[in-house]
Amino acid sequence: MKKIKYILIFSLLIINISCSENNNEDTRVENLIIGDWEPFRVVEECQDNGEIYYFDLNVLNQYLDLYELNKLVYKISFNSDGSYYEYNNIGSIIINGTWEINGNDINFVIENNIGVNSIEITNELFLLTENNLGFGLRSNTNYCEDMKKYTEFSRIE
């Protein structure tokens, strides 16, 4: 009977340690993402054949008129209170909402200011370092069964 008691205590201890390690990892990731970020390229990465395509946003922006440029995201802000903002090239907020890290996913609830219900979006977090961030979606295409397509951001100091 004592053996069973010790086994149960040991099992609970292991479960508790495992849960706190996951919470610590999510907290570390959340602390790393907090701040202001600037998009600089779109990445398409085919997991099947290893091909990677980079699309520089500065080059793409040269072909847009002023109206289109005002709709593009020039800065995103992740705040410690869970709020999230996207700004255009003149500093106006174009999207706001909340964010949350859940494992390898980043969940957004986008608030709509025109009276429509909020929108929930889940993106996969592909890249997160002190100075680089990348999130987007996986998809299937005619030439790639596992395509990662994401926007890459650099931290604004």
PEHU-V835532 format. One record per pair of residues at least 12 apart in sequence whose C-alpha atoms are under 10 Angstrom apart, sorted by the first residue. I is the first residue (numbers start at 0). J is the second residue. D is the distance in Angstrom with one decimal. If there is no record, write none. Layout:
I/J/D
I/J/D
This chain:
21/102/8.4
22/101/9.9
22/102/9.6
24/102/8.5
25/99/9.5
25/100/6.6
25/101/7.1
25/102/6.7
25/103/9.2
26/100/8.6
28/100/7.6
28/101/9.8
28/102/9.2
28/103/9.7
28/127/7.9
28/128/9.1
28/129/10.0
29/77/9.1
29/78/9.5
29/79/8.0
29/81/9.3
29/98/9.7
29/99/7.9
29/100/6.5
29/101/9.6
29/105/9.8
30/77/9.7
30/78/9.4
30/79/7.6
30/129/9.9
31/77/9.9
31/127/7.7
31/128/7.3
31/129/6.3
31/130/9.1
31/131/10.0
31/132/9.6
32/76/9.1
32/77/6.7
32/78/8.6
32/79/9.1
32/100/9.4
32/127/7.4
32/128/8.4
32/129/8.0
32/130/9.3
32/131/9.2
32/132/7.7
32/154/9.2
33/76/7.4
33/77/4.8
33/78/5.4
33/79/6.1
33/80/9.5
33/81/9.0
33/82/10.0
33/83/9.6
33/154/9.7
34/75/8.3
34/76/5.6
34/77/5.3
34/78/6.3
34/79/8.4
34/83/9.9
34/154/7.4
34/155/7.8
34/156/8.9
35/74/6.7
35/75/5.7
35/76/4.4
35/77/6.5
35/78/8.5
35/83/10.0
35/84/9.4
35/85/9.7
35/152/9.5
35/153/8.6
35/154/6.0
35/155/5.5
35/156/7.8
36/73/8.5
36/74/5.6
36/75/5.2
36/76/6.3
36/77/8.3
36/85/9.6
36/130/8.8
36/131/8.4
36/132/7.9
36/151/9.4
36/152/5.7
36/153/5.5
36/154/4.5
36/155/5.3
36/156/8.8
37/72/8.3
37/73/5.9
37/74/4.7
37/75/6.5
37/76/9.0
37/85/9.9
37/86/9.8
37/131/9.5
37/132/9.3
37/150/10.0
37/151/8.4
37/152/5.1
37/153/5.3
37/154/6.3
37/155/6.4
38/55/9.5
38/56/7.5
38/57/9.5
38/72/7.6
38/73/6.5
38/74/6.8
38/75/8.2
38/131/9.7
38/132/8.9
38/133/9.0
38/150/6.7
38/151/5.8
38/152/4.1
38/153/6.4
38/154/9.0
38/155/10.0
39/54/8.7
39/55/6.3
39/56/5.4
39/57/7.0
39/58/9.9
39/73/8.9
39/150/7.7
39/151/6.1
39/152/5.7
39/153/7.1
40/53/6.6
40/54/5.4
40/55/4.5
40/56/5.0
40/57/8.0
40/58/9.4
40/59/9.3
40/133/9.6
40/149/8.6
40/150/5.9
40/151/5.5
40/152/7.3
40/153/9.6
41/53/5.9
41/54/5.1
41/55/6.7
41/56/7.1
41/133/9.0
41/134/10.0
41/135/9.5
41/148/7.3
41/149/5.8
41/150/4.4
41/151/6.0
41/152/9.1
42/54/6.4
42/55/8.9
42/133/8.8
42/134/9.8
42/135/9.3
42/146/10.0
42/147/7.7
42/148/5.6
42/149/5.4
42/150/6.1
42/151/7.0
43/135/9.9
43/136/9.9
43/137/9.6
43/146/6.7
43/147/5.7
43/148/4.5
43/149/6.7
43/150/8.9
44/137/9.4
44/143/9.2
44/145/8.5
44/146/5.7
44/147/5.1
44/148/6.4
44/149/8.7
45/137/9.6
45/138/9.6
45/139/9.4
45/140/9.5
45/142/8.7
45/143/5.9
45/144/7.8
45/145/6.1
45/146/4.6
45/147/6.4
45/148/8.7
46/137/9.9
46/143/7.6
46/144/7.8
46/145/5.4
46/146/6.1
46/147/7.4
47/142/9.1
47/143/6.2
47/144/6.7
47/145/6.3
47/146/8.0
48/142/9.6
48/143/7.9
48/144/9.7
48/145/9.5
48/146/10.0
49/143/9.9
49/146/9.8
50/143/9.5
50/146/9.7
51/146/9.6
51/147/9.4
51/148/9.8
52/148/9.5
53/150/9.8
53/151/9.7
54/150/9.4
55/151/9.9
56/150/9.5
56/151/9.9
65/88/9.8
68/87/7.7
68/88/7.0
68/89/9.4
69/86/9.2
69/87/5.6
69/88/5.9
69/89/7.2
69/90/9.3
69/91/8.8
69/93/9.0
70/86/8.9
70/87/6.2
70/88/8.1
70/89/10.0
70/91/9.8
70/93/7.4
71/85/9.2
71/86/8.1
71/87/5.6
71/88/7.2
71/93/8.7
72/84/9.9
72/85/6.1
72/86/5.6
72/87/4.9
72/88/7.1
72/90/9.6
72/91/9.9
72/92/9.2
72/93/7.9
72/94/9.0
73/85/7.5
73/86/5.8
73/87/5.1
73/88/5.4
73/89/8.7
73/90/8.2
73/91/9.9
73/152/9.9
74/86/5.2
74/87/6.9
74/88/8.0
74/90/8.3
74/92/9.4
74/152/8.9
74/153/9.8
74/154/9.6
74/155/8.6
75/87/9.2
75/92/9.4
75/94/9.2
75/95/9.5
75/152/9.0
75/154/9.7
75/155/9.7
76/95/9.5
76/154/9.9
76/155/9.8
77/96/9.9
77/97/8.5
77/98/7.6
77/99/9.7
78/97/8.9
78/98/8.8
79/98/9.7
80/97/8.7
80/98/9.2
81/96/8.5
81/97/5.3
81/98/5.4
81/99/6.7
81/100/9.7
81/107/9.7
82/95/7.5
82/96/5.8
82/97/4.3
82/98/6.3
82/99/9.1
82/107/9.5
82/108/9.4
82/109/9.9
83/95/5.5
83/96/5.1
83/97/5.0
83/98/6.1
83/99/9.7
83/107/8.2
83/108/8.9
83/109/8.4
83/110/9.8
84/96/6.6
84/97/8.2
84/98/9.7
84/109/9.3
93/111/9.8
93/112/9.6
94/109/7.0
94/110/7.3
94/111/7.7
94/112/8.7
95/107/9.6
95/108/8.5
95/109/5.9
95/110/5.8
95/111/7.8
95/112/8.8
96/108/5.4
96/109/4.3
96/110/4.9
96/111/8.3
96/117/8.5
96/118/9.1
96/119/9.6
97/109/6.6
97/110/8.1
97/119/9.6
98/119/9.8
98/120/9.5
98/121/9.6
99/121/9.6
100/121/9.7
100/122/9.9
100/123/9.7
100/124/8.8
101/121/9.7
101/123/9.7
101/124/9.7
102/123/9.3
102/124/8.8
103/122/8.7
103/123/6.0
103/124/5.4
103/125/7.7
103/126/9.8
103/134/9.8
104/121/6.5
104/122/5.7
104/123/4.5
104/124/5.4
104/125/8.8
104/134/8.6
104/135/9.4
104/136/9.9
105/120/8.4
105/121/5.8
105/122/5.4
105/123/6.1
105/124/6.2
105/125/10.0
105/134/7.9
105/135/9.2
106/119/7.2
106/120/5.9
106/121/4.5
106/122/6.4
106/123/8.6
106/124/9.7
107/119/5.7
107/120/5.1
107/121/6.2
107/122/8.1
108/120/6.4
108/121/8.8
121/134/9.7
121/135/8.5
121/136/8.4
122/134/6.1
122/135/5.0
122/136/5.6
122/137/8.7
122/149/8.9
123/135/5.5
123/136/5.8
123/137/7.8
123/147/9.1
123/148/9.7
123/149/8.7
124/136/8.7
124/149/8.9
125/137/10.0
125/147/8.3
125/148/9.3
125/149/7.7
125/150/9.5
125/151/9.2
126/149/9.3
126/150/9.8
126/151/7.9
126/152/9.4
127/151/9.6
127/152/9.4
127/153/9.9
128/153/9.5
128/154/9.5
129/153/9.1
129/154/7.7
130/152/8.3
130/153/5.6
130/154/5.0
130/155/8.3
130/156/9.3
131/151/7.1
131/152/5.7
131/153/4.7
131/154/6.2
131/155/9.9
132/149/9.7
132/150/8.2
132/151/5.7
132/152/5.0
132/153/6.4
132/154/7.8
133/148/9.4
133/149/6.1
133/150/5.5
133/151/4.3
133/152/6.1
133/153/8.9
134/147/9.3
134/148/8.2
134/149/5.1
134/150/6.0
134/151/7.0
134/152/8.8
135/147/7.3
135/148/5.7
135/149/4.0
135/150/6.4
135/151/9.0
136/148/5.6
136/149/6.3
136/150/9.6
137/149/8.5
